[in-house]
Amino acid sequence: MKAEAGMVRRREVVAWAFFDFANSSFTTVMVTVLFPVYFVNALAPSVEVGQRLWGWGGAVANGLVVVLGPWLGLWADRAGCKKAFLLGSTVVCVGGTVALGWISAEAWLWGLGLFVLANVAFLIGENFVASFLPEISTRENVGRISSYGWGIGYVGGLLSLILARQCEDEVWAFVLTGIFFALASLPTFLILRERGVRRAERGGGLNVRARWDELIRPLKESGEIRWMLVVFFMISGGLATVVYFSSIFAEAELGMGRGELTVMFMALQFAAILGALVTGWMQDRWGWRVTLIGTLVLWCGTVVGCYGVRSVEMFYGVAACAGYGIGGVQTGVRAALSRFTRGDEAGRVFGFWGCAGKLAPVVFLPLFSEVASLWSLRGALIVPLAGFGLGLCLLIIWQPGKAKQEKG
């Protein structure tokens, strides 16, 4: 059931948004800015091997979440324990992040495996925190509430990056990032309510067919959810390549150092905050579909612009456009899917949301890695362009229930 006005206190919405503030430290420092460059240049046997393994490591992590996400969501729906799953994933991610600070170059393979484990936990946590959105929002404010989470999340990512940059040794930056994640997520676990209700088992024993039917029921009953997941798959493929390879691209193609990378991602975070907040407001006012189409047009132009960049100064401008687009897409898709989701099915639906979002990197990251190895990092930009372009085309041709969706 959707939240009714007055049933959800403002402090609960803030506590929910604070998890985005907390977990953005991991995606900013460990996935996007510092750890990729550290892994490629300091841990991996060679730069070429490091670039290739980085893409495959991301694909493996996302592939595991594709398999686990929907089933864990069903489990949480039936047991009424989404918050417990969120806590468990946070503990694993934080522990893995801190442990990466003690990995030496001789144990680079262990470092990759540990990153995959922490990343799996992070991605599972993303599913579960998103599954609370239908319970704490209404159709009138879901876009804005989603934007609050992403907006404050980018603030958290920016703050964690600034703190990590104070460490002269990268390994202490990783330890500090894990501690930041743990402390910043406390408001979520102390204030956000668990509204799920444990369901009584019927018939005894494990009925695999019944479980499967229950798992996919939201997909069978809602064409809107099915179509939205396909669109999200395409968009996520483009986003994944941008997030995983942006710092590697900047360092290899433009010679950007650690300080310049930090400045670039600070600009990106500020732009993402703006993109999230503006998109949330636009979505509630003019409809999610029109808003997403506009954001994807911006993304296609940004990728084309990135191909032509030859200077650090130009790349800062491209990064700002990318930041705005990241904030807009992430806010818009999560809020749009929430409009079609019942509270008692949110674990499953957002498990499939995670499945679509994580299956895309399984396809797109190795593809980007292989195209880059055969051609160049710059030439491999055709991969994210294809993802954003296909998502844009699918949204434009989406006709069933169009009037209904624009009203919602």
HELIX and SHEET records of a PDB file:
HELIX    1   1 ARG A   10  SER A   25  1                                  16    
HELIX    2   2 PHE A   26  VAL A   33  3                                   8    
HELIX    3   3 LEU A   34  TYR A   38  1                                   5    
HELIX    4   4 PHE A   39  LEU A   43  3                                   5    
HELIX    5   5 VAL A   47  ALA A   79  1                                  33    
HELIX    6   6 LYS A   82  ALA A   99  1                                  18    
HELIX    7   7 LEU A  100  TRP A  102  5                                   3    
HELIX    8   8 ALA A  105  ALA A  107  5                                   3    
HELIX    9   9 TRP A  108  ALA A  130  1                                  23    
HELIX   10  10 LEU A  133  ILE A  136  1                                   4    
HELIX   11  11 VAL A  142  ARG A  165  1                                  24    
HELIX   12  12 GLU A  170  ALA A  184  1                                  15    
HELIX   13  13 LEU A  186  ILE A  191  1                                   6    
HELIX   14  14 VAL A  208  GLU A  221  1                                  14    
HELIX   15  15 GLY A  223  LEU A  254  1                                  32    
HELIX   16  16 ARG A  258  TRP A  286  1                                  29    
HELIX   17  17 TRP A  288  GLY A  308  1                                  21    
HELIX   18  18 VAL A  312  ARG A  339  1                                  28    
HELIX   19  19 GLY A  343  GLU A  345  5                                   3    
HELIX   20  20 ALA A  346  LEU A  374  1                                  29    
HELIX   21  21 GLY A  379  LEU A  381  5                                   3    
HELIX   22  22 ILE A  382  ILE A  397  1                                  16    
HELIX   23  23 LYS A  402  LYS A  407  1                                   6    
END                                                                             
